[in-house]
């Protein structure tokens, strides 16, 4: 396995024609009992859907929280459109956490107005259109919805912002295959080509079809950054197959 990781780590980073939307330089995050991220450096371009992939405990959620400004790095730095995480970047970053963070007592209508008041780039008309398509009424309360419906509502709210960077932490975890298809279609249809989408997931086979690029994390180390096309051409296999090979127990 170590030999495989060394080989994949040598695949060069993907370069684009535009200024990067996200740059991480020598990023590390230490906790008292573990090293969550270790000297991670990467650069991501706009117009890309990027899979952040790795086994449990690899550092995926820690990286997303660092980018979103919810954690502070121990070493290194992050810039988003040239800015360090803070109030300015929250205006251009749309974040979907790995668990429900919305008040359960709120109705859909109240959630729409909450997001519209909080985010200047929130398109309430777009959100309403997507909710109506799913027959989710504005009088429904979050606490009365199924897990799959809650996931869809959260994603609709997240993707109805005109953000530059979307951070989606396990957006299809715990929902049925039909819901997964809708969620993936929503992601594809509602992000700007000037934006970048990062999707953290362990369900690689389900999302591979929408990915442009992948990042493989293992024990806090970035072992590979590559375009999906390069993996298929150079490795002769799918992203899911390569992932299983690299992270075989």
C-alpha positions as CSV (number, residue, x, y, z in Angstrom):
1,X,0.0,0.0,0.0
2,X,2.8,2.5,0.9
3,X,4.4,1.9,-2.5
4,X,1.1,2.6,-4.2
5,X,0.7,5.8,-2.2
6,X,4.2,7.0,-3.2
7,X,3.4,6.3,-6.9
8,X,0.1,8.2,-6.8
9,X,1.6,11.1,-4.9
10,X,3.8,11.8,-7.9
11,X,0.9,12.5,-10.2
12,X,1.2,16.3,-10.9
13,X,-1.4,18.8,-9.7
14,X,-4.0,19.9,-12.2
15,X,-3.4,23.4,-13.7
16,X,-6.0,25.7,-15.2
17,X,-6.1,28.8,-17.2
18,X,-7.5,31.1,-14.5
19,X,-6.4,32.3,-11.1
20,X,-7.1,29.6,-8.5
21,X,-10.2,29.9,-6.4
22,X,-8.6,28.0,-3.5
23,X,-4.9,27.7,-2.4
24,X,-3.7,25.7,0.6
25,X,0.0,26.0,1.4
26,X,1.8,23.7,3.8
27,X,-1.4,23.3,5.8
28,X,-1.3,21.3,9.0
29,X,-3.8,20.8,11.9
30,X,-2.8,19.2,15.1
31,X,-5.1,17.9,17.8
32,X,-3.9,16.8,21.3
33,X,-4.1,13.2,20.4
34,X,-3.7,13.2,16.6
35,X,-2.4,14.9,13.5
36,X,-5.5,15.6,11.3
37,X,-3.7,17.3,8.4
38,X,0.0,17.1,7.6
39,X,1.8,19.7,5.3
40,X,-1.0,19.7,2.7
41,X,-0.6,21.9,-0.3
42,X,-3.1,22.2,-3.2
43,X,-4.6,24.6,-5.7
44,X,-8.1,24.4,-7.3
45,X,-9.4,26.3,-10.3
46,X,-12.9,27.6,-10.9
47,X,-15.3,25.6,-13.1
48,X,-14.4,22.3,-11.5
49,X,-16.3,19.7,-9.5
50,X,-13.8,18.1,-7.2
51,X,-14.1,14.9,-5.2
52,X,-12.4,15.0,-1.8
53,X,-11.9,11.3,-1.2
54,X,-10.4,9.2,1.6
55,X,-11.3,6.7,4.3
56,X,-12.8,7.7,7.6
57,X,-10.4,9.7,9.7
58,X,-8.4,10.8,6.7
59,X,-8.9,14.5,7.4
60,X,-11.7,15.4,4.8
61,X,-14.0,17.1,7.3
62,X,-11.1,18.9,9.0
63,X,-10.0,20.3,5.7
64,X,-13.5,21.5,4.8
65,X,-13.9,23.2,8.2
66,X,-10.5,24.9,7.8
67,X,-11.5,26.2,4.4
68,X,-14.8,27.5,5.8
69,X,-13.0,29.2,8.7
70,X,-14.6,27.0,11.4
71,X,-11.1,25.8,12.5
72,X,-7.8,27.5,12.6
73,X,-4.7,25.8,11.1
74,X,-1.8,24.9,13.3
75,X,0.6,25.7,10.4
76,X,0.3,26.9,6.9
77,X,-2.3,29.1,5.2
78,X,-5.4,29.1,3.1
79,X,-6.6,31.7,0.6
80,X,-9.9,31.8,-1.2
81,X,-9.9,34.2,-4.1
82,X,-6.7,35.7,-2.6
83,X,-8.3,36.2,0.9
84,X,-7.8,34.3,4.2
85,X,-10.9,32.7,5.6
86,X,-13.0,35.2,7.4
87,X,-16.1,37.4,7.0
88,X,-15.1,38.3,3.4
89,X,-14.8,34.7,2.3
90,X,-18.0,33.6,4.0
91,X,-19.7,35.9,1.4
92,X,-18.4,33.8,-1.4
93,X,-18.3,30.3,0.2
94,X,-21.5,28.2,0.5
95,X,-21.1,25.3,3.0
96,X,-23.2,22.2,3.5
97,X,-22.2,20.4,6.7
98,X,-22.2,16.6,7.1
99,X,-25.2,16.8,9.5
100,X,-28.3,18.9,9.7
101,X,-27.5,22.3,11.2
102,X,-30.9,24.0,10.5
103,X,-33.4,24.7,13.3
104,X,-35.9,21.8,13.2
105,X,-38.8,24.0,14.2
106,X,-38.6,26.2,11.2
107,X,-40.9,26.0,8.2
108,X,-39.5,25.9,4.7
109,X,-40.8,29.5,4.2
110,X,-38.9,30.6,7.3
111,X,-35.7,28.9,6.1
112,X,-36.0,30.7,2.8
113,X,-36.3,34.1,4.4
114,X,-33.6,33.2,6.9
115,X,-31.1,32.5,4.1
116,X,-32.3,35.5,2.1
117,X,-31.6,37.8,5.1
118,X,-28.3,36.2,5.9
119,X,-26.8,35.8,2.4
120,X,-26.9,38.6,-0.2
121,X,-26.3,36.1,-3.0
122,X,-29.2,33.8,-2.1
123,X,-31.6,33.4,-5.0
124,X,-35.0,32.8,-3.2
125,X,-36.8,32.4,-6.6
126,X,-34.4,29.6,-7.6
127,X,-34.8,27.8,-4.2
128,X,-38.6,28.1,-4.4
129,X,-38.7,26.6,-7.9
130,X,-36.6,23.6,-6.8
131,X,-38.7,23.0,-3.7
132,X,-41.9,23.2,-5.8
133,X,-40.4,20.6,-8.2
134,X,-40.1,18.2,-5.2
135,X,-43.6,19.1,-3.9
136,X,-42.1,20.5,-0.7
137,X,-44.6,23.1,0.5
138,X,-43.4,26.3,2.3
139,X,-45.6,25.4,5.3
140,X,-43.8,22.1,6.0
141,X,-41.6,22.1,9.1
142,X,-38.2,20.6,9.0
143,X,-38.9,18.3,11.9
144,X,-41.8,16.6,10.0
145,X,-39.6,15.7,7.0
146,X,-37.9,12.4,6.3
147,X,-34.1,12.3,6.4
148,X,-33.9,12.3,2.6
149,X,-36.2,15.3,2.3
150,X,-34.2,17.2,4.9
151,X,-31.0,16.5,2.9
152,X,-32.6,17.9,-0.3
153,X,-33.8,21.0,1.5
154,X,-30.4,21.7,2.9
155,X,-28.7,21.2,-0.5
156,X,-31.3,23.4,-2.3
157,X,-30.6,26.2,0.2
158,X,-26.8,25.7,-0.2
159,X,-26.9,25.6,-4.0
160,X,-29.3,28.6,-4.4
161,X,-26.4,30.9,-3.5
162,X,-24.3,32.4,-6.2
163,X,-21.1,31.4,-4.4
164,X,-17.6,31.1,-5.8
165,X,-16.8,28.0,-3.7
166,X,-19.2,25.3,-2.6
167,X,-18.1,23.0,0.2
168,X,-20.4,19.9,0.4
169,X,-19.6,17.4,3.2
170,X,-21.2,14.0,2.6
171,X,-24.2,15.4,0.6
172,X,-25.4,12.0,-0.4
173,X,-24.7,10.0,2.7
174,X,-27.6,8.2,4.3
175,X,-30.1,8.9,1.5
176,X,-31.7,6.4,-1.0
177,X,-30.4,6.0,-4.6
178,X,-33.3,8.1,-6.0
179,X,-32.5,10.9,-3.7
180,X,-28.8,10.7,-4.6
181,X,-29.6,11.1,-8.3
182,X,-31.6,14.2,-7.5
183,X,-28.9,15.7,-5.3
184,X,-26.2,15.1,-8.0
185,X,-28.4,16.7,-10.7
186,X,-29.0,19.7,-8.4
187,X,-25.3,20.2,-8.0
188,X,-24.6,20.0,-11.7
189,X,-27.4,22.3,-12.6
190,X,-26.9,25.0,-10.1
191,X,-23.3,26.0,-9.8
192,X,-21.7,28.7,-11.9
193,X,-18.8,27.8,-14.3
194,X,-16.9,30.5,-12.5
195,X,-17.2,28.6,-9.2
196,X,-15.6,25.4,-7.8
197,X,-17.5,22.6,-6.0
198,X,-15.7,20.4,-3.5
199,X,-17.6,17.2,-2.5
200,X,-16.4,15.1,0.4
201,X,-17.8,11.6,0.2
202,X,-17.0,7.9,0.6
203,X,-19.6,6.9,-2.0
204,X,-17.3,7.3,-4.9
205,X,-19.1,5.2,-7.5
206,X,-22.2,7.3,-7.1
207,X,-20.5,10.7,-7.7
208,X,-17.7,9.7,-10.1
209,X,-19.8,10.6,-13.1
210,X,-20.0,14.3,-12.2
211,X,-16.4,14.8,-11.0
212,X,-13.7,16.7,-13.0
213,X,-11.0,16.2,-10.5
214,X,-10.2,14.2,-7.4
215,X,-8.1,14.6,-4.2
216,X,-7.1,11.5,-2.3
217,X,-6.4,12.0,1.4
218,X,-4.9,9.4,3.7
219,X,-4.1,10.1,7.4
220,X,-4.0,13.8,6.8
221,X,-1.7,13.6,3.7
222,X,-2.7,14.5,0.2
223,X,-1.5,11.5,-1.7
224,X,-3.0,12.4,-5.1
225,X,-4.5,15.2,-7.0
226,X,-5.5,14.4,-10.6
227,X,-8.2,15.0,-13.2
228,X,-10.7,12.1,-13.7
229,X,-9.7,12.0,-17.4
230,X,-6.1,11.5,-16.5
231,X,-6.9,8.6,-14.1
232,X,-8.9,6.8,-16.8
233,X,-6.3,7.4,-19.4
234,X,-3.1,6.8,-17.5
235,X,-4.3,4.3,-14.9
236,X,-6.8,2.5,-17.2
237,X,-9.4,2.3,-14.5
238,X,-12.3,4.2,-12.8
239,X,-11.7,6.5,-9.8
240,X,-13.6,4.0,-7.6
241,X,-11.4,1.2,-8.7
242,X,-8.2,3.2,-8.2
243,X,-9.4,4.3,-4.8
244,X,-10.1,0.7,-3.7
245,X,-6.6,-0.2,-4.9
246,X,-4.8,2.6,-3.2
247,X,-6.7,2.3,0.1
248,X,-6.9,-1.5,0.2
249,X,-6.6,-2.7,3.8
